[in-house]
Amino acid sequence: MKAVVLAAGEGVRLQPITLTRPKHMIKIGGKPLLEHCLNALKASGINEILIITHYMGKLIREYFGNGENFGLKIEYTEQKAVLGTGNAVSAAEPFVDGDFLLVYGDLLFSKEAVSRVLNVHRKEKAPSAVMAVVPVEIPENYGMVELDDEGKVKKLVEKPRRGEVSTNLANAGIYVFSAEIFEKIRETSASVRGEWEITDAISLLIKEKKNVLAAKIPKEEWMDIGRPWDLLEANCWILTHMKHKALGNVEEGAHLIGPVTVAESARVRSGAYIEGPAFIDEESDIGPNCYIRPCTSVGKRVRIGNACEIKNSIIMDEAHIGHLSYVGDSVIGENCNLGAGTITANYRLDGKTVKMMVKDEVVDTGRRKLGAILGDNVKTGINALFMPGVKVGVNTWVGPNVTVSRDLPSNAIVLAKQDVERKSA
């Protein structure tokens, strides 16, 4: 069976990280999110894949090429304008020649999750569609799926109001479709947003009493990544499930506790203490007396100075964390340079959950620990301080002793004012 992977979206809610890359190319545990997706498909026996691109699609095509280096056969088509998931799927019609698997490329899922969907499809005689469903705690954040007593899909409800649905099963974004789906997409109308949605085509199948089945997958086998703090959970998920090896130069006096990957060309200097799961990529240098705490992923050519503490964070390629700094529950973009003593505060003084601005709305993250999200090429002077939940756009400079208490745009320079009094000796 062939697979179609949707990777056209920009990921606006993941800004500033997606200002310089599509969300599918955000690296987690040394690999882009999309690579983890493709690896799960490959492990499930699927080798022919069509990737539908749009936003910064060139980065995806250049990284994966024809798939030969990944043991896959990959083709591409571009969604000319982002007009919804239904419109994107319709672009795959020339590629498929029968039933096909469809997955959203901004998900994390296990090979077992894919196998569950394929198994339901194989057991049933010619279903029109099989869709994965997963239990969730907050239905308002998802498209919800109601099933009948036989386990068939009877209704789809997109992001319902609280109490509107009795089900806790969300659409997991993994499907098997027959070629009939393309005709149903053509029969749908654009939504109020001017987009054609695949769920509207599925609703047509349900209305026509076609066989639309659900495959239940455990929440431990699936993760949706749509907001910045989801990256931290995804990172921990990947690091927990990956196989770890310490191949690099671990100096005498350094300590690796639990599952820790140290790439062959990486260096961990004496006095460093690293608790797994943790990942140190190629050519990175962990300075003396650093404390790297669980669920930390350090990219390529990263330098972390003396006596820093990094906790539950993603440090992207070529970043530099100056000595005596603390980075907690944060995402640090590529080529950031944090001056000595930079602190990302990750806990509110009142102990309440941290809030963050997402698409101009204040959103409760539900997390009591959350630091800063820094876009690429951010620089800080010494003793810069970031309050919990702030975001900083790309190419922004934060001067010495500045306390950042609200989001900063890209390409800004922020300096602190101070009054200096001179007295005679």
Secondary structure by P-SEA (a helix, b strand, c coil): cbbbbbccccccccccccccccccccccccccaaaaaaaaaaaacccbbbbbbcccaaaaaaacccccccccbbbbbbccccccaaaaaaaacccccccbbbbcccccccaaaaaaaaaaaaacccccbbbbbbbbccccccbbbbbccccccccccccccccccccccccccccccccaaaaaaaacccccccbbbaaaaaaaaaaaccbbbbbbbcccccccccccaaaaaaaaaaaacbbbbccccccccbbbccbbbbcccbbbcccbbbcccbbbcccbbbccbbbbccbbbbccbbbbccbbbbccbbbccbbbbccbbbbccbbbccbbbbccccccccccccccbbbbbcccccccccccbbbbbbccbbbbccbbbbccbbbbccbbbbccccccccccccbbbbbbbbbbbbbcc
